[in-house]
Amino acid sequence: MIVLPTVLSIGWNPFYGNKEKAVELHIMHSYPKNFYGALVDFTVLGYIRPELNYTTKEALIKDIQTDIDIGLKTLNTPEYEKYKAEIA
């Protein structure tokens, strides 16, 4: 099993007008191709911010990058490193 840092969104994604609640994972790893539809296991270890609506795609992307920065910084603390050892 490979354990990779991930941030995710759970909600309706109002910017895109989704009609169904969804979980969208952003795995912080570079892959050579997309794997949409693949089955993955994940564990929610924290909360960063509420779901927001945006007036521009650029503002949404900026907040996602902030989420990634916060997620990486938080997941690299000793308190969270233990989860990587327990899962692997």
PDB file of N, CA, C and O in Angstrom:
ATOM      1  N   MET A   1       0.847  -1.183   0.000  1.00  0.00           N
ATOM      2  CA  MET A   1       0.000   0.000   0.000  1.00  0.00           C
ATOM      3  C   MET A   1       0.889   1.242   0.000  1.00  0.00           C
ATOM      4  O   MET A   1       1.894   1.300   0.709  1.00  0.00           O
ATOM      5  N   ILE A   2       0.511   2.216  -0.791  1.00  0.00           N
ATOM      6  CA  ILE A   2       1.217   3.493  -0.840  1.00  0.00           C
ATOM      7  C   ILE A   2       0.384   4.517  -0.088  1.00  0.00           C
ATOM      8  O   ILE A   2      -0.818   4.637  -0.326  1.00  0.00           O
ATOM      9  N   VAL A   3       1.006   5.249   0.810  1.00  0.00           N
ATOM     10  CA  VAL A   3       0.323   6.308   1.548  1.00  0.00           C
ATOM     11  C   VAL A   3       0.837   7.641   1.024  1.00  0.00           C
ATOM     12  O   VAL A   3       2.036   7.915   1.069  1.00  0.00           O
ATOM     13  N   LEU A   4      -0.082   8.468   0.526  1.00  0.00           N
ATOM     14  CA  LEU A   4       0.285   9.755  -0.049  1.00  0.00           C
ATOM     15  C   LEU A   4      -0.529  10.876   0.596  1.00  0.00           C
ATOM     16  O   LEU A   4      -1.687  10.670   0.957  1.00  0.00           O
ATOM     17  N   PRO A   5       0.066  12.059   0.743  1.00  0.00           N
ATOM     18  CA  PRO A   5      -0.685  13.187   1.288  1.00  0.00           C
ATOM     19  C   PRO A   5      -1.786  13.611   0.322  1.00  0.00           C
ATOM     20  O   PRO A   5      -1.600  13.630  -0.894  1.00  0.00           O
ATOM     21  N   THR A   6      -2.921  13.947   0.889  1.00  0.00           N
ATOM     22  CA  THR A   6      -4.100  14.280   0.094  1.00  0.00           C
ATOM     23  C   THR A   6      -4.912  15.367   0.787  1.00  0.00           C
ATOM     24  O   THR A   6      -5.017  15.368   2.013  1.00  0.00           O
ATOM     25  N   VAL A   7      -5.476  16.275   0.034  1.00  0.00           N
ATOM     26  CA  VAL A   7      -6.530  17.155   0.550  1.00  0.00           C
ATOM     27  C   VAL A   7      -7.786  16.794  -0.225  1.00  0.00           C
ATOM     28  O   VAL A   7      -7.712  16.307  -1.353  1.00  0.00           O
ATOM     29  N   LEU A   8      -8.936  17.034   0.383  1.00  0.00           N
ATOM     30  CA  LEU A   8     -10.166  16.658  -0.297  1.00  0.00           C
ATOM     31  C   LEU A   8     -11.267  17.646  -0.004  1.00  0.00           C
ATOM     32  O   LEU A   8     -11.226  18.413   0.957  1.00  0.00           O
ATOM     33  N   SER A   9     -12.248  17.591  -0.872  1.00  0.00           N
ATOM     34  CA  SER A   9     -13.452  18.404  -0.717  1.00  0.00           C
ATOM     35  C   SER A   9     -14.639  17.460  -0.625  1.00  0.00           C
ATOM     36  O   SER A   9     -14.777  16.532  -1.422  1.00  0.00           O
ATOM     37  N   ILE A  10     -15.490  17.708   0.354  1.00  0.00           N
ATOM     38  CA  ILE A  10     -16.743  16.963   0.478  1.00  0.00           C
ATOM     39  C   ILE A  10     -17.863  17.992   0.381  1.00  0.00           C
ATOM     40  O   ILE A  10     -17.962  18.886   1.222  1.00  0.00           O
ATOM     41  N   GLY A  11     -18.694  17.870  -0.629  1.00  0.00           N
ATOM     42  CA  GLY A  11     -19.781  18.841  -0.768  1.00  0.00           C
ATOM     43  C   GLY A  11     -20.341  18.880  -2.165  1.00  0.00           C
ATOM     44  O   GLY A  11     -20.213  17.922  -2.928  1.00  0.00           O
ATOM     45  N   TRP A  12     -20.969  20.004  -2.500  1.00  0.00           N
ATOM     46  CA  TRP A  12     -21.671  20.157  -3.772  1.00  0.00           C
ATOM     47  C   TRP A  12     -20.875  20.961  -4.792  1.00  0.00           C
ATOM     48  O   TRP A  12     -21.274  21.048  -5.954  1.00  0.00           O
ATOM     49  N   ASN A  13     -19.776  21.541  -4.383  1.00  0.00           N
ATOM     50  CA  ASN A  13     -18.957  22.363  -5.271  1.00  0.00           C
ATOM     51  C   ASN A  13     -19.824  23.396  -5.988  1.00  0.00           C
ATOM     52  O   ASN A  13     -20.051  23.290  -7.193  1.00  0.00           O
ATOM     53  N   PRO A  14     -20.309  24.399  -5.244  1.00  0.00           N
ATOM     54  CA  PRO A  14     -21.258  25.359  -5.809  1.00  0.00           C
ATOM     55  C   PRO A  14     -20.724  26.136  -7.010  1.00  0.00           C
ATOM     56  O   PRO A  14     -21.512  26.571  -7.850  1.00  0.00           O
ATOM     57  N   PHE A  15     -19.414  26.321  -7.113  1.00  0.00           N
ATOM     58  CA  PHE A  15     -18.857  27.045  -8.255  1.00  0.00           C
ATOM     59  C   PHE A  15     -19.232  26.369  -9.568  1.00  0.00           C
ATOM     60  O   PHE A  15     -19.492  27.042 -10.566  1.00  0.00           O
ATOM     61  N   TYR A  16     -19.260  25.037  -9.568  1.00  0.00           N
ATOM     62  CA  TYR A  16     -19.599  24.282 -10.777  1.00  0.00           C
ATOM     63  C   TYR A  16     -21.060  23.845 -10.811  1.00  0.00           C
ATOM     64  O   TYR A  16     -21.481  23.186 -11.761  1.00  0.00           O
ATOM     65  N   GLY A  17     -21.836  24.199  -9.795  1.00  0.00           N
ATOM     66  CA  GLY A  17     -23.265  23.914  -9.791  1.00  0.00           C
ATOM     67  C   GLY A  17     -23.613  22.438  -9.702  1.00  0.00           C
ATOM     68  O   GLY A  17     -24.629  22.008 -10.249  1.00  0.00           O
ATOM     69  N   ASN A  18     -22.780  21.652  -9.016  1.00  0.00           N
ATOM     70  CA  ASN A  18     -23.068  20.220  -8.880  1.00  0.00           C
ATOM     71  C   ASN A  18     -24.425  19.999  -8.228  1.00  0.00           C
ATOM     72  O   ASN A  18     -24.812  20.740  -7.324  1.00  0.00           O
ATOM     73  N   LYS A  19     -25.137  18.994  -8.680  1.00  0.00           N
ATOM     74  CA  LYS A  19     -26.452  18.649  -8.130  1.00  0.00           C
ATOM     75  C   LYS A  19     -26.357  17.558  -7.070  1.00  0.00           C
ATOM     76  O   LYS A  19     -27.297  17.357  -6.302  1.00  0.00           O
ATOM     77  N   GLU A  20     -25.235  16.856  -7.023  1.00  0.00           N
ATOM     78  CA  GLU A  20     -25.044  15.783  -6.048  1.00  0.00           C
ATOM     79  C   GLU A  20     -23.814  16.072  -5.198  1.00  0.00           C
ATOM     80  O   GLU A  20     -22.837  16.654  -5.668  1.00  0.00           O
ATOM     81  N   LYS A  21     -23.882  15.661  -3.960  1.00  0.00           N
ATOM     82  CA  LYS A  21     -22.742  15.780  -3.063  1.00  0.00           C
ATOM     83  C   LYS A  21     -21.657  14.824  -3.540  1.00  0.00           C
ATOM     84  O   LYS A  21     -21.950  13.697  -3.939  1.00  0.00           O
ATOM     85  N   ALA A  22     -20.419  15.267  -3.500  1.00  0.00           N
ATOM     86  CA  ALA A  22     -19.315  14.455  -3.997  1.00  0.00           C
ATOM     87  C   ALA A  22     -18.101  14.588  -3.093  1.00  0.00           C
ATOM     88  O   ALA A  22     -17.986  15.532  -2.311  1.00  0.00           O
ATOM     89  N   VAL A  23     -17.205  13.631  -3.215  1.00  0.00           N
ATOM     90  CA  VAL A  23     -15.898  13.692  -2.568  1.00  0.00           C
ATOM     91  C   VAL A  23     -14.871  13.818  -3.683  1.00  0.00           C
ATOM     92  O   VAL A  23     -14.806  12.969  -4.573  1.00  0.00           O
ATOM     93  N   GLU A  24     -14.072  14.870  -3.636  1.00  0.00           N
ATOM     94  CA  GLU A  24     -13.033  15.101  -4.641  1.00  0.00           C
ATOM     95  C   GLU A  24     -11.685  15.078  -3.949  1.00  0.00           C
ATOM     96  O   GLU A  24     -11.405  15.924  -3.100  1.00  0.00           O
ATOM     97  N   LEU A  25     -10.846  14.113  -4.306  1.00  0.00           N
ATOM     98  CA  LEU A  25      -9.518  13.990  -3.725  1.00  0.00           C
ATOM     99  C   LEU A  25      -8.491  14.705  -4.585  1.00  0.00           C
ATOM    100  O   LEU A  25      -8.538  14.635  -5.813  1.00  0.00           O
ATOM    101  N   HIS A  26      -7.566  15.389  -3.934  1.00  0.00           N
ATOM    102  CA  HIS A  26      -6.406  15.935  -4.625  1.00  0.00           C
ATOM    103  C   HIS A  26      -5.198  15.262  -3.985  1.00  0.00           C
ATOM    104  O   HIS A  26      -4.746  15.660  -2.912  1.00  0.00           O
ATOM    105  N   ILE A  27      -4.683  14.240  -4.657  1.00  0.00           N
ATOM    106  CA  ILE A  27      -3.532  13.505  -4.147  1.00  0.00           C
ATOM    107  C   ILE A  27      -2.281  14.286  -4.535  1.00  0.00           C
ATOM    108  O   ILE A  27      -2.063  14.580  -5.711  1.00  0.00           O
ATOM    109  N   MET A  28      -1.474  14.614  -3.557  1.00  0.00           N
ATOM    110  CA  MET A  28      -0.296  15.442  -3.785  1.00  0.00           C
ATOM    111  C   MET A  28       0.876  14.566  -4.222  1.00  0.00           C
ATOM    112  O   MET A  28       1.830  14.333  -3.480  1.00  0.00           O
ATOM    113  N   HIS A  29       0.759  14.094  -5.460  1.00  0.00           N
ATOM    114  CA  HIS A  29       1.763  13.235  -6.078  1.00  0.00           C
ATOM    115  C   HIS A  29       1.609  13.381  -7.584  1.00  0.00           C
ATOM    116  O   HIS A  29       0.492  13.539  -8.078  1.00  0.00           O
ATOM    117  N   SER A  30       2.687  13.333  -8.302  1.00  0.00           N
ATOM    118  CA  SER A  30       2.635  13.467  -9.751  1.00  0.00           C
ATOM    119  C   SER A  30       2.494  12.090 -10.401  1.00  0.00           C
ATOM    120  O   SER A  30       3.315  11.202 -10.170  1.00  0.00           O
ATOM    121  N   TYR A  31       1.458  11.920 -11.207  1.00  0.00           N
ATOM    122  CA  TYR A  31       1.206  10.670 -11.926  1.00  0.00           C
ATOM    123  C   TYR A  31       1.346  10.915 -13.425  1.00  0.00           C
ATOM    124  O   TYR A  31       1.066  12.018 -13.894  1.00  0.00           O
ATOM    125  N   PRO A  32       1.779   9.899 -14.190  1.00  0.00           N
ATOM    126  CA  PRO A  32       1.936  10.083 -15.638  1.00  0.00           C
ATOM    127  C   PRO A  32       0.607  10.197 -16.395  1.00  0.00           C
ATOM    128  O   PRO A  32       0.580  10.704 -17.516  1.00  0.00           O
ATOM    129  N   LYS A  33      -0.503   9.727 -15.787  1.00  0.00           N
ATOM    130  CA  LYS A  33      -1.799   9.837 -16.447  1.00  0.00           C
ATOM    131  C   LYS A  33      -2.912   9.867 -15.399  1.00  0.00           C
ATOM    132  O   LYS A  33      -2.683   9.541 -14.234  1.00  0.00           O
ATOM    133  N   ASN A  34      -4.116  10.258 -15.819  1.00  0.00           N
ATOM    134  CA  ASN A  34      -5.270  10.314 -14.921  1.00  0.00           C
ATOM    135  C   ASN A  34      -5.746   8.912 -14.579  1.00  0.00           C
ATOM    136  O   ASN A  34      -5.545   7.971 -15.346  1.00  0.00           O
ATOM    137  N   PHE A  35      -6.373   8.784 -13.431  1.00  0.00           N
ATOM    138  CA  PHE A  35      -6.962   7.496 -13.057  1.00  0.00           C
ATOM    139  C   PHE A  35      -8.365   7.702 -12.499  1.00  0.00           C
ATOM    140  O   PHE A  35      -8.735   7.111 -11.484  1.00  0.00           O
ATOM    141  N   TYR A  36      -9.136   8.545 -13.171  1.00  0.00           N
ATOM    142  CA  TYR A  36     -10.518   8.792 -12.776  1.00  0.00           C
ATOM    143  C   TYR A  36     -11.285   7.477 -12.719  1.00  0.00           C
ATOM    144  O   TYR A  36     -11.139   6.623 -13.593  1.00  0.00           O
ATOM    145  N   GLY A  37     -12.099   7.324 -11.688  1.00  0.00           N
ATOM    146  CA  GLY A  37     -12.902   6.120 -11.529  1.00  0.00           C
ATOM    147  C   GLY A  37     -12.218   5.017 -10.754  1.00  0.00           C
ATOM    148  O   GLY A  37     -12.851   4.008 -10.443  1.00  0.00           O
ATOM    149  N   ALA A  38     -10.936   5.177 -10.430  1.00  0.00           N
ATOM    150  CA  ALA A  38     -10.227   4.157  -9.665  1.00  0.00           C
ATOM    151  C   ALA A  38     -10.721   4.133  -8.220  1.00  0.00           C
ATOM    152  O   ALA A  38     -11.151   5.158  -7.692  1.00  0.00           O
ATOM    153  N   LEU A  39     -10.660   2.979  -7.593  1.00  0.00           N
ATOM    154  CA  LEU A  39     -11.009   2.857  -6.179  1.00  0.00           C
ATOM    155  C   LEU A  39      -9.787   3.184  -5.334  1.00  0.00           C
ATOM    156  O   LEU A  39      -8.700   2.654  -5.566  1.00  0.00           O
ATOM    157  N   VAL A  40      -9.973   4.059  -4.355  1.00  0.00           N
ATOM    158  CA  VAL A  40      -8.896   4.414  -3.433  1.00  0.00           C
ATOM    159  C   VAL A  40      -9.454   4.401  -2.015  1.00  0.00           C
ATOM    160  O   VAL A  40     -10.640   4.650  -1.797  1.00  0.00           O
ATOM    161  N   ASP A  41      -8.593   4.110  -1.073  1.00  0.00           N
ATOM    162  CA  ASP A  41      -8.940   4.228   0.346  1.00  0.00           C
ATOM    163  C   ASP A  41      -8.321   5.511   0.862  1.00  0.00           C
ATOM    164  O   ASP A  41      -7.207   5.867   0.476  1.00  0.00           O
ATOM    165  N   PHE A  42      -9.031   6.203   1.727  1.00  0.00           N
ATOM    166  CA  PHE A  42      -8.460   7.395   2.333  1.00  0.00           C
ATOM    167  C   PHE A  42      -8.988   7.551   3.747  1.00  0.00           C
ATOM    168  O   PHE A  42     -10.053   7.038   4.093  1.00  0.00           O
ATOM    169  N   THR A  43      -8.233   8.260   4.543  1.00  0.00           N
ATOM    170  CA  THR A  43      -8.592   8.528   5.928  1.00  0.00           C
ATOM    171  C   THR A  43      -8.620  10.034   6.131  1.00  0.00           C
ATOM    172  O   THR A  43      -7.657  10.722   5.792  1.00  0.00           O
ATOM    173  N   VAL A  44      -9.702  10.550   6.676  1.00  0.00           N
ATOM    174  CA  VAL A  44      -9.817  11.976   6.969  1.00  0.00           C
ATOM    175  C   VAL A  44      -9.188  12.217   8.340  1.00  0.00           C
ATOM    176  O   VAL A  44      -9.614  11.642   9.341  1.00  0.00           O
ATOM    177  N   LEU A  45      -8.173  13.071   8.367  1.00  0.00           N
ATOM    178  CA  LEU A  45      -7.450  13.342   9.606  1.00  0.00           C
ATOM    179  C   LEU A  45      -7.649  14.760  10.122  1.00  0.00           C
ATOM    180  O   LEU A  45      -7.166  15.093  11.204  1.00  0.00           O
ATOM    181  N   GLY A  46      -8.342  15.592   9.377  1.00  0.00           N
ATOM    182  CA  GLY A  46      -8.511  16.961   9.844  1.00  0.00           C
ATOM    183  C   GLY A  46      -9.451  17.754   8.953  1.00  0.00           C
ATOM    184  O   GLY A  46     -10.030  17.231   8.001  1.00  0.00           O
ATOM    185  N   TYR A  47      -9.584  19.019   9.287  1.00  0.00           N
ATOM    186  CA  TYR A  47     -10.496  19.939   8.612  1.00  0.00           C
ATOM    187  C   TYR A  47      -9.746  21.241   8.389  1.00  0.00           C
ATOM    188  O   TYR A  47      -9.097  21.751   9.302  1.00  0.00           O
ATOM    189  N   ILE A  48      -9.832  21.781   7.178  1.00  0.00           N
ATOM    190  CA  ILE A  48      -9.135  23.035   6.883  1.00  0.00           C
ATOM    191  C   ILE A  48     -10.104  24.212   6.818  1.00  0.00           C
ATOM    192  O   ILE A  48      -9.886  25.230   7.475  1.00  0.00           O
ATOM    193  N   ARG A  49     -11.180  24.081   6.026  1.00  0.00           N
ATOM    194  CA  ARG A  49     -12.095  25.222   5.863  1.00  0.00           C
ATOM    195  C   ARG A  49     -13.455  24.748   5.355  1.00  0.00           C
ATOM    196  O   ARG A  49     -13.583  23.618   4.884  1.00  0.00           O
ATOM    197  N   PRO A  50     -14.470  25.608   5.450  1.00  0.00           N
ATOM    198  CA  PRO A  50     -15.784  25.231   4.909  1.00  0.00           C
ATOM    199  C   PRO A  50     -15.789  25.316   3.382  1.00  0.00           C
ATOM    200  O   PRO A  50     -14.910  25.927   2.774  1.00  0.00           O
ATOM    201  N   GLU A  51     -16.794  24.693   2.784  1.00  0.00           N
ATOM    202  CA  GLU A  51     -16.991  24.800   1.340  1.00  0.00           C
ATOM    203  C   GLU A  51     -17.455  26.221   1.022  1.00  0.00           C
ATOM    204  O   GLU A  51     -18.324  26.764   1.705  1.00  0.00           O
ATOM    205  N   LEU A  52     -16.879  26.808  -0.002  1.00  0.00           N
ATOM    206  CA  LEU A  52     -17.208  28.175  -0.382  1.00  0.00           C
ATOM    207  C   LEU A  52     -17.620  28.225  -1.845  1.00  0.00           C
ATOM    208  O   LEU A  52     -17.298  27.328  -2.625  1.00  0.00           O
ATOM    209  N   ASN A  53     -18.339  29.288  -2.209  1.00  0.00           N
ATOM    210  CA  ASN A  53     -18.610  29.543  -3.617  1.00  0.00           C
ATOM    211  C   ASN A  53     -17.639  30.643  -4.058  1.00  0.00           C
ATOM    212  O   ASN A  53     -17.243  31.486  -3.253  1.00  0.00           O
ATOM    213  N   TYR A  54     -17.266  30.628  -5.311  1.00  0.00           N
ATOM    214  CA  TYR A  54     -16.270  31.575  -5.814  1.00  0.00           C
ATOM    215  C   TYR A  54     -16.831  32.324  -7.000  1.00  0.00           C
ATOM    216  O   TYR A  54     -17.694  31.827  -7.724  1.00  0.00           O
ATOM    217  N   THR A  55     -16.320  33.541  -7.186  1.00  0.00           N
ATOM    218  CA  THR A  55     -16.750  34.337  -8.337  1.00  0.00           C
ATOM    219  C   THR A  55     -15.866  34.069  -9.544  1.00  0.00           C
ATOM    220  O   THR A  55     -16.268  34.332 -10.677  1.00  0.00           O
ATOM    221  N   THR A  56     -14.651  33.542  -9.311  1.00  0.00           N
ATOM    222  CA  THR A  56     -13.755  33.232 -10.425  1.00  0.00           C
ATOM    223  C   THR A  56     -13.070  31.881 -10.181  1.00  0.00           C
ATOM    224  O   THR A  56     -12.880  31.451  -9.044  1.00  0.00           O
ATOM    225  N   LYS A  57     -12.714  31.241 -11.273  1.00  0.00           N
ATOM    226  CA  LYS A  57     -11.970  29.979 -11.198  1.00  0.00           C
ATOM    227  C   LYS A  57     -10.598  30.219 -10.565  1.00  0.00           C
ATOM    228  O   LYS A  57     -10.092  29.366  -9.836  1.00  0.00           O
ATOM    229  N   GLU A  58     -10.003  31.364 -10.840  1.00  0.00           N
ATOM    230  CA  GLU A  58      -8.693  31.696 -10.288  1.00  0.00           C
ATOM    231  C   GLU A  58      -8.730  31.765  -8.764  1.00  0.00           C
ATOM    232  O   GLU A  58      -7.790  31.320  -8.105  1.00  0.00           O
ATOM    233  N   ALA A  59      -9.801  32.318  -8.196  1.00  0.00           N
ATOM    234  CA  ALA A  59      -9.942  32.389  -6.740  1.00  0.00           C
ATOM    235  C   ALA A  59     -10.080  30.992  -6.149  1.00  0.00           C
ATOM    236  O   ALA A  59      -9.516  30.706  -5.093  1.00  0.00           O
ATOM    237  N   LEU A  60     -10.825  30.123  -6.823  1.00  0.00           N
ATOM    238  CA  LEU A  60     -10.962  28.735  -6.386  1.00  0.00           C
ATOM    239  C   LEU A  60      -9.604  28.038  -6.405  1.00  0.00           C
ATOM    240  O   LEU A  60      -9.236  27.370  -5.438  1.00  0.00           O
ATOM    241  N   ILE A  61      -8.869  28.187  -7.485  1.00  0.00           N
ATOM    242  CA  ILE A  61      -7.545  27.558  -7.600  1.00  0.00           C
ATOM    243  C   ILE A  61      -6.605  28.079  -6.520  1.00  0.00           C
ATOM    244  O   ILE A  61      -5.831  27.309  -5.951  1.00  0.00           O
ATOM    245  N   LYS A  62      -6.664  29.371  -6.232  1.00  0.00           N
ATOM    246  CA  LYS A  62      -5.807  29.960  -5.189  1.00  0.00           C
ATOM    247  C   LYS A  62      -6.111  29.332  -3.833  1.00  0.00           C
ATOM    248  O   LYS A  62      -5.187  29.003  -3.089  1.00  0.00           O
ATOM    249  N   ASP A  63      -7.384  29.161  -3.499  1.00  0.00           N
ATOM    250  CA  ASP A  63      -7.737  28.545  -2.212  1.00  0.00           C
ATOM    251  C   ASP A  63      -7.351  27.068  -2.176  1.00  0.00           C
ATOM    252  O   ASP A  63      -6.935  26.569  -1.131  1.00  0.00           O
ATOM    253  N   ILE A  64      -7.481  26.367  -3.291  1.00  0.00           N
ATOM    254  CA  ILE A  64      -7.050  24.966  -3.326  1.00  0.00           C
ATOM    255  C   ILE A  64      -5.548  24.887  -3.074  1.00  0.00           C
ATOM    256  O   ILE A  64      -5.093  24.002  -2.349  1.00  0.00           O
ATOM    257  N   GLN A  65      -4.773  25.795  -3.658  1.00  0.00           N
ATOM    258  CA  GLN A  65      -3.323  25.794  -3.410  1.00  0.00           C
ATOM    259  C   GLN A  65      -3.023  26.095  -1.947  1.00  0.00           C
ATOM    260  O   GLN A  65      -2.106  25.509  -1.370  1.00  0.00           O
ATOM    261  N   THR A  66      -3.782  26.997  -1.345  1.00  0.00           N
ATOM    262  CA  THR A  66      -3.615  27.269   0.086  1.00  0.00           C
ATOM    263  C   THR A  66      -3.936  26.021   0.901  1.00  0.00           C
ATOM    264  O   THR A  66      -3.224  25.706   1.855  1.00  0.00           O
ATOM    265  N   ASP A  67      -5.003  25.306   0.533  1.00  0.00           N
ATOM    266  CA  ASP A  67      -5.350  24.048   1.208  1.00  0.00           C
ATOM    267  C   ASP A  67      -4.199  23.047   1.101  1.00  0.00           C
ATOM    268  O   ASP A  67      -3.861  22.381   2.080  1.00  0.00           O
ATOM    269  N   ILE A  68      -3.601  22.941  -0.081  1.00  0.00           N
ATOM    270  CA  ILE A  68      -2.476  22.028  -0.289  1.00  0.00           C
ATOM    271  C   ILE A  68      -1.306  22.412   0.602  1.00  0.00           C
ATOM    272  O   ILE A  68      -0.706  21.550   1.244  1.00  0.00           O
ATOM    273  N   ASP A  69      -0.979  23.692   0.647  1.00  0.00           N
ATOM    274  CA  ASP A  69       0.125  24.164   1.489  1.00  0.00           C
ATOM    275  C   ASP A  69      -0.122  23.841   2.958  1.00  0.00           C
ATOM    276  O   ASP A  69       0.773  23.356   3.650  1.00  0.00           O
ATOM    277  N   ILE A  70      -1.333  24.109   3.432  1.00  0.00           N
ATOM    278  CA  ILE A  70      -1.693  23.821   4.823  1.00  0.00           C
ATOM    279  C   ILE A  70      -1.648  22.315   5.069  1.00  0.00           C
ATOM    280  O   ILE A  70      -1.114  21.867   6.084  1.00  0.00           O
ATOM    281  N   GLY A  71      -2.206  21.533   4.146  1.00  0.00           N
ATOM    282  CA  GLY A  71      -2.222  20.084   4.290  1.00  0.00           C
ATOM    283  C   GLY A  71      -0.828  19.498   4.370  1.00  0.00           C
ATOM    284  O   GLY A  71      -0.549  18.681   5.248  1.00  0.00           O
ATOM    285  N   LEU A  72       0.058  19.905   3.461  1.00  0.00           N
ATOM    286  CA  LEU A  72       1.425  19.381   3.476  1.00  0.00           C
ATOM    287  C   LEU A  72       2.157  19.751   4.759  1.00  0.00           C
ATOM    288  O   LEU A  72       2.840  18.919   5.355  1.00  0.00           O
ATOM    289  N   LYS A  73       2.010  20.994   5.176  1.00  0.00           N
ATOM    290  CA  LYS A  73       2.678  21.440   6.412  1.00  0.00           C
ATOM    291  C   LYS A  73       2.157  20.657   7.616  1.00  0.00           C
ATOM    292  O   LYS A  73       2.940  20.212   8.455  1.00  0.00           O
ATOM    293  N   THR A  74       0.852  20.492   7.699  1.00  0.00           N
ATOM    294  CA  THR A  74       0.244  19.792   8.829  1.00  0.00           C
ATOM    295  C   THR A  74       0.590  18.310   8.825  1.00  0.00           C
ATOM    296  O   THR A  74       0.923  17.750   9.870  1.00  0.00           O
ATOM    297  N   LEU A  75       0.515  17.667   7.662  1.00  0.00           N
ATOM    298  CA  LEU A  75       0.779  16.230   7.586  1.00  0.00           C
ATOM    299  C   LEU A  75       2.242  15.880   7.844  1.00  0.00           C
ATOM    300  O   LEU A  75       2.562  14.720   8.107  1.00  0.00           O
ATOM    301  N   ASN A  76       3.133  16.867   7.772  1.00  0.00           N
ATOM    302  CA  ASN A  76       4.549  16.626   8.045  1.00  0.00           C
ATOM    303  C   ASN A  76       4.937  16.906   9.491  1.00  0.00           C
ATOM    304  O   ASN A  76       6.124  16.965   9.810  1.00  0.00           O
ATOM    305  N   THR A  77       3.958  17.079  10.365  1.00  0.00           N
ATOM    306  CA  THR A  77       4.252  17.246  11.788  1.00  0.00           C
ATOM    307  C   THR A  77       4.278  15.879  12.459  1.00  0.00           C
ATOM    308  O   THR A  77       3.665  14.935  11.960  1.00  0.00           O
ATOM    309  N   PRO A  78       4.981  15.760  13.582  1.00  0.00           N
ATOM    310  CA  PRO A  78       5.055  14.464  14.273  1.00  0.00           C
ATOM    311  C   PRO A  78       3.685  13.884  14.633  1.00  0.00           C
ATOM    312  O   PRO A  78       3.510  12.666  14.643  1.00  0.00           O
ATOM    313  N   GLU A  79       2.723  14.748  14.927  1.00  0.00           N
ATOM    314  CA  GLU A  79       1.391  14.276  15.307  1.00  0.00           C
ATOM    315  C   GLU A  79       0.713  13.495  14.171  1.00  0.00           C
ATOM    316  O   GLU A  79      -0.064  12.576  14.431  1.00  0.00           O
ATOM    317  N   TYR A  80       0.998  13.849  12.948  1.00  0.00           N
ATOM    318  CA  TYR A  80       0.380  13.182  11.795  1.00  0.00           C
ATOM    319  C   TYR A  80       1.280  12.134  11.163  1.00  0.00           C
ATOM    320  O   TYR A  80       0.781  11.209  10.523  1.00  0.00           O
ATOM    321  N   GLU A  81       2.584  12.252  11.323  1.00  0.00           N
ATOM    322  CA  GLU A  81       3.500  11.267  10.770  1.00  0.00           C
ATOM    323  C   GLU A  81       3.195   9.864  11.272  1.00  0.00           C
ATOM    324  O   GLU A  81       3.407   8.884  10.557  1.00  0.00           O
ATOM    325  N   LYS A  82       2.694   9.766  12.504  1.00  0.00           N
ATOM    326  CA  LYS A  82       2.405   8.443  13.074  1.00  0.00           C
ATOM    327  C   LYS A  82       1.341   7.702  12.267  1.00  0.00           C
ATOM    328  O   LYS A  82       1.359   6.472  12.218  1.00  0.00           O
ATOM    329  N   TYR A  83       0.417   8.424  11.635  1.00  0.00           N
ATOM    330  CA  TYR A  83      -0.621   7.759  10.855  1.00  0.00           C
ATOM    331  C   TYR A  83      -0.020   7.067   9.627  1.00  0.00           C
ATOM    332  O   TYR A  83      -0.467   5.987   9.240  1.00  0.00           O
ATOM    333  N   LYS A  84       0.984   7.687   9.022  1.00  0.00           N
ATOM    334  CA  LYS A  84       1.633   7.089   7.877  1.00  0.00           C
ATOM    335  C   LYS A  84       2.276   5.755   8.291  1.00  0.00           C
ATOM    336  O   LYS A  84       2.193   4.774   7.552  1.00  0.00           O
ATOM    337  N   ALA A  85       2.901   5.719   9.439  1.00  0.00           N
ATOM    338  CA  ALA A  85       3.545   4.495   9.921  1.00  0.00           C
ATOM    339  C   ALA A  85       2.513   3.429  10.253  1.00  0.00           C
ATOM    340  O   ALA A  85       2.762   2.250  10.001  1.00  0.00           O
ATOM    341  N   GLU A  86       1.365   3.796  10.807  1.00  0.00           N
ATOM    342  CA  GLU A  86       0.334   2.832  11.191  1.00  0.00           C
ATOM    343  C   GLU A  86      -0.340   2.206   9.970  1.00  0.00           C
ATOM    344  O   GLU A  86      -0.717   1.035  10.008  1.00  0.00           O
ATOM    345  N   ILE A  87      -0.493   2.974   8.890  1.00  0.00           N
ATOM    346  CA  ILE A  87      -1.208   2.490   7.725  1.00  0.00           C
ATOM    347  C   ILE A  87      -0.299   1.645   6.826  1.00  0.00           C
ATOM    348  O   ILE A  87      -0.727   0.630   6.276  1.00  0.00           O
ATOM    349  N   ALA A  88       0.938   2.070   6.684  1.00  0.00           N
ATOM    350  CA  ALA A  88       1.846   1.403   5.735  1.00  0.00           C
ATOM    351  C   ALA A  88       2.224   0.003   6.159  1.00  0.00           C
ATOM    352  O   ALA A  88       2.979  -0.672   5.458  1.00  0.00           O
TER     353      ALA A  88
END
